[in-house]
Amino acid sequence: MLYYLHELTEFFPPLRIFRYITFRALCAAGTAFLLSLMLGKTIIGMLKALKVGQPVRISDSRTLYELHGGKAGTPTMGGLMIILTVTVSTLLWAVPTNGYVLITLATMLVTGAIGFFDDYLKVTKRHSKGLGARAKLGYQVLWAVIAVGLLYAWGPSRAHVSQLMVPFMKDPLVQDLSVVGTLLFAALVLTGSTNAVNLTDGLDGLAIGCTNAAAVAYLILSYVAGHALFANYLQVPFIAGSGELAVLSGALLGAGMGFLWFNCHPAKVFMGDTGSLALGGVIAMIAICIKQELLLVIVGGVFVMEAASVIIQVISFKLTGRRVFLCSPLHHHFEFREKAKAEREKRDLEVVETMITTRFWILAIVFALLGIATLKIR
């Protein structure tokens, strides 16, 4: 919305700054961060008043209950704060009519709504399972089909939507995946990203900290994809208009830092599936729009590790009856291991969660930097 202030440049020349994506991305990050700080206590208070506390059951795992039982009752659905601040900040600083921005925001809202319904069932039924896995996947696939259909229908994106780009290659590996292939690929990217972030959300600040690193990476990737000169120099697809996704990525980063203010250990609020599915969805759609879907495997390396640990654990147990990890997702494996070590050495268990979270953040930053580095390796 504020972008249009640049049209008043002839009356006040400094207003030309509103044309620049870099300026607006920075402002979007700052706006989302400040909004989070301003609204955080109010939203947490409302969630407490509504008694939407996180259920923690001893039946899931006695060790997990020992580690996290004290968190029972902490307000969940805090992802509403992220969704609200990202939406407001993006509409304020991005070009509000940009198709890529609108489709990506819609994806965040839809996947967030799926997560909200899941959280609602958990809270009202007092059951940790919530919405069934098949139902969640079904809704996510349905939206992926709708979103890709919108990209096909919108002229500027039609030429790129069916291409398959691979990191380290300057030209598409596949020029045209076909409509069916594109739909299947987009559904895989969207469901994979949303559920990987969801699996990562198990420790205070873990998922949002890793998401912040990915947001920085895709802010840079989006800016490059939407800048003809940089895209040509770095030999990545130039996608006109996609640079506005850098503004949205900035808003996502600011909202993430603001949420982390309240979600760091000991957390005052959890994002719940409302936040984790929304975050996974928005990152996936940014990647789809700028044709850097496979780069998610690198940029979101921590999310991939977490999801892979669950898959390996399930396959191993079904085939051999044995578990590869002490517990999955992967962060729980390290929790169990460090808990046993802390008990032997008679150390405080409180530092275990913070230590694991910080190390995963470091890995997330490294993966994000590797993803950005691929721009120079073609």
Secondary structure, DSSP 8 states (H G I E B T S, - for coil): -GGGGGGGTTTSGGGGGGG-HHHHHHHHHHHHHHHHHHHHHHHHHHHHHTT-B----TTT-HHHHHHHGGGTT-B--THHHHHHHHHHHHHHHS-TT-HHHHHHHHHHHHHHHHHHHHHHHHHHHT-SS-S-HHHHHHHHHHHHHHHHHHHHHSHHHHTTTT-B--TT-SS-SBS--HHHHHHHHHHHHHHHHHHHHHHHTTSTTHHHHHHHHHHHHHHHHHHHHT-HHHHHHHT----TTTTHHHHHHHHHHHHHHHHHHHHSSS-S---HHHHHHHHHHHHHHHHHHTT-STTHHHHTHHHHHHHHHHHHHHHHHHHHS--SSSSSSHHHHHHHHHHHHHHHTT--THHHHHHHHHHHHHHHHHHHHHHHHGGG--
